[in-house]
């Protein structure tokens, strides 16, 4: 296996579009790194650059200690799994798995060994003689994974491999990919627009927007300490509630939401510091906003909101409310709730607030 290192990678197309803007990061040997972001953020372009399917306008790509900018894809010792399964319809599963190995002129014995081993690992033994048309979506995805595994490459590149599967299959395949990584100890770089996939699979995550890296860290650090408003709003389902306004301290520190609406913050006046009377954005995760009741600590701030929609999803409930003309979401355990249209008192721990500069959108510490 081998690590991957990108140094100031920039990709500009002929029409002037900057697909990737000076991306620098390193993937450790054996690490599972996820690239995540909305469509057009540059994540698939980065993966194709690592694979050698795209040339760079500037920068260096290393696989292991080898500079591979001018190395052909077939000589980079990588294997790629695409969004479309890209299986040969006229070949059996066994033939699909073996095809790349035959092109590399491996011995028949070695090909049989690798195909049998991967088929056993992925539960494909009973369908080895079947053609792709006779397989389920999950089985086809296993074959696509298997075709990469038999190569025994230094690096696995996966480009949204689960996007064509239904929700149940996506969950089972996600678990399967995680198990494979743990078993193989392989270097894997995984592209997805699904932040749940990125959070559950990636040991670290690269968050991209508009070709620029927004933050690189472990899933929980990204969730608990987003470095800017984009990361705060992108990671998490439901998304973080964001409140925009001006920090005031008269009558106790609060966020002035406009039109006479305020949001008490429960922080010390001196904490506001130089941000007094300045525009800020404040984030609060849905699980950190709760209905106020007799067990709520007295110091916790309170706001009122109108309940609009209740979404019971089994072990938890999402409440969609309106506060100061803004939609907010609350996540709570099953409980007795008022009918939609009722006014609710909500509360939160001020230590769970996230503060961002309104101009730079960067995280600030109060």
N, C-alpha and C positions, 0 to 999 in steps of 0.2 A: 504494500500500500504506500501512498505518498500524500503529502499535503499539497495545498494549492496556495499560491501567493499572487495577488494582483497589485501592481504598482501604478497608480495614477492613470488608470485606464480611461480613455476617452474615445467615444465613437460618434463621429459626425457624418451624416449621410450627404450625398451630393446636393440635395435640396437645402442643405443648411441645418436640418433638424439634428439637434444634439440628443442622441438616444441615451448615452451614458456620459456623465460629467465627472471625470477625475476620480474614479472609484479606486479606493485602496483598502484592502483587507486581506486577512490570511485565514485559511482553513487548515486546522491542525490535522496531522495524520490520524485517521480513524474518527474524525469528528463528523457529526451530522449538522450541516449548516442549511438553514432555510432562507431563501430570498423571497420576500413578500412585498406586495404593494398593488395598487390598482392597475388596470389595463393601461399600457403605454408608459409604465414607470421605468422600463429598461431591464427588468429582471430576466426575461428570456433572452434578450440581447447579450447580457453578461454571460449567461450559460452557454450561448452559442459561441461567444468569444473564447471561453475556456475550452470548448470542444474543437475550436478551429474552423467552425462553420461561418464565422464572421471575422474579418480582419479588423485590427484596431487602428484608429487614427493616430493614437499616441499611447504610450505606456508599455508595460511589460507583463507578460503572463509566465509564471513559473509553475511547473508540476514537479514536485520534489525539488531538487536543486537545478533542474534543467530549464533554461529559457526556451519556450516553445512558440514564440511569435511566428516563426517561419517554418514550423514543423507541421506536416500534413496531419489532418484529423486521424487517419488510420495509424499514424506512428506516435500518437500522444498517450497511448495506453489508457484510454478512457472508454467507458461504455455509456450509451445514452438511452434513456427511456422517454419516448415522446407521448404527447397528449393523445394523439391517435395511435392505436396499437401498432400500426405499420407492420402487420403480419402478412406473410405471403399466402393468399387464399387457396392456391393450388397445392400447397405443401401441408403435410401433417404437422402436428405439434412437434414431434421428434425432429422432423426435417427443418422446421423453423428454428428450433433450438440449435441444431447442428450447422446451419448454413454458414454462419460467420466463421466457425471453426474450420470448415472445409476450405473456405477462401484463404485461410491462413495456413492451409496444408498441414494441419495436425494429423497425426496418425489415427487410423480408424479406432484403435483401442483407446486412445486418449479421448477421442470424441465421444465414444460410448460411455466412458467413465464419467465425463463431465455432464453429459446429458442425463444419465441415470441419477447422478448425485443431485442435480438441480431439480429434476422431476420429483424425486423423493422429498426434497426440502419444501417444495411448493405444492405438494399434493396433486401432481399432474400425471402420476403413473398410469391411471386408468384411462387417460385421454390421449396418450402419446400417439396413437394411430388416427386420431380424429383430425378433421380439418377445422380451421377457425370458425367457419359458418355454423358448425354444430356446437360451439361452445357458448357458455353464458358470458356476460360482460366481465364478471369477476375472473373467470377462467382465462379469457383473452388477456386481461391485464397481467395475470400470473405468467402467461407465456411471454409477454413483452418484458417482464422483469427477468424471467428465466433466461431470455436471450442475452440480456446484459450480464447476468450472473455467470453463465458458462464461459464468458470471456476471461473471467478472473482478472479484471483490470486493476489499475492503481486507484482510479477514481470513478465513482458512479455519478452521472448527471441525470436528474429526473425533472422533466419539464411538464408540470401539471398532469401527472400520470393518472390521477383519479377523477378528473373533471367530467369524464363521460359516464361515470357510474352513478347509480341512485344513492340516496342518503345512507341506506343500510349497508350497501356494499362498500361505500366510501369508508365507513367506520371500520368494517372488518379488514379492509385492505390497509388502512392506516395502521392498525394494530400489527398486521402482518409485516409491513415495511419496517416498523419499529423493532419487531422481533428479529428480522433479518439483519438489521444494522447491529443489534446487540450480539448476534451470533457470529457475524462475519468480522466485526470490528473494522468495517470498511469506511473509507472517506466518501461521504455522500453529500452532494449539493442538490437541494430540492427547491424547485421554483413553484410557487402557488400564489393565487390571489386570495385564497381562503385563509384568513388569519387564524381560524381554529386549527387547521392542518399545521400551519407554521408553529403555533404555540405548543401543540401536542407532540410534534415530531422533532422540531429543531432543538439541539442543545444550545445553539445560539441562533439569532435571527438578524438578518440584515433587512431593515425597513427602507424601501425606496419610494421616491416620489419625483416624477418629472426627470428621471435620469440621475438624481442626486441621492446619496445615502443620507438618511435622516438620523438613524441611530443603529448601533450594533451592540447587542448584549444578549443575555439569557432571557428566556420568555418572561420570568417573573420580575426581573428588573425592569424590562420594558413596560410591563403592566403596572408595576407599583411606582415607577419613577420615570415616566415618559419625558424626553428632553424637549419636546415641543408640542404644539397643539395638534399637528397632524398625527403624530404617533399616539397621542392621548386619545384622539377620536377614532383612529383606525383599528387599534387593538382593543379587543373586548367586545363581547356580545351579551346584552345590548351595549351600545357604545356609551362612553363616558358622557354624562350631562355637562354641558359647558354653559356658563353664565357670563355675560359680558356687561361691564359697567365701570363705574369709577369708585375707587377706594376712598371712603370717608371715615372720619373718626368721631365726629360730633354725635353725642348720644350713644357712643359705643361703636367700635369698628364694624362697618357694614359695607356691602356692595350696593351702590346706587344704580338701580336698573333703569331709571328714567320713569317719567310719568308718575312720580310719587311712590314707586315701588322700591322697596329695599330688601336686602338679604342679610340679616345679622350673621356675623362670622365667628363670634366667640373667641377671638384672639386678642392679645394684649395690644393696647394702643401703640406702644413703642415698637411693636413688631412691624407695623406698617412702614415705618422709616421713610425713605425717600419716595415711596410710592403713594404717599398721601395725595389725594385728589388727582391721581393719574389713572388712565384707562388700563384695565387689566381684564384677563379672562380667568375664570375660576372653574376648575373641573371637579366633579364628584361622581364616583362610580355608582351605578344603580344599587349595588348591594350595601353601599355606605349611607344611603338615604333610607330612613325607616319611618313608619307611622309612629307618632308619639303616643306613649301610654304610661301607665303608672310606674313602669320599671325604668323609664328613660331618666338618665342622670340629669339632675337639675341644671348644671351649667351648659348643657348642650343647647345650641341655638335652635329656634323653631321657625318654620315658614308655613304658610297655608297654600294649598293648591286644590284645584277642582279635579276630581276623579272623572276620567272620560271613558277609558276602556280597561277591562280586567282580562288578562290573558293567563289562565291557569294552564300550566304545562306539567302537572304531576307533582313533583317534589318541591316545586317553587311556583311563585306567581309573579308575573310582571304587571305592574300598574302603570298605565299611561295617564299622566296628569298634565294639567296646564297651570303654570305659575308665572304671573306677570306677563301673560301673553306668549310664553314660551313652553314648548312641549318638553316634558321631562319624563324619565322612566325610573321606576323603583323596582328592585328585586327583593322579594320577601318570602318567608316560609308560608305555607298554607295557613290561613286564619280567617276569621269572620270579618267581612269587609262591608262597608256601606255600598249603596247602589250608585251606579254611574250618575254623575251630576251633583253628588254630595261634595261638600268641602271637607278636606282632611288636613290635620296638622301633622307636619313632617318634621323630623329632627335628624341631626347628624353630629358626628364627632369632628370638631374643627381640625383635629390632627390628620384627618383623612382628606382634607382639601388639597388640591393641586393648583398652584398659581402660575400664570403665564403673562409675560409682557404683551400687551395688546399690539404693539408695533412690530416687534421682532418675532413674536409668537414663541419665543424661547422660554423655558422653565425659569422661574425665579424663586428664591428662597426668602420667606418673610420670617 
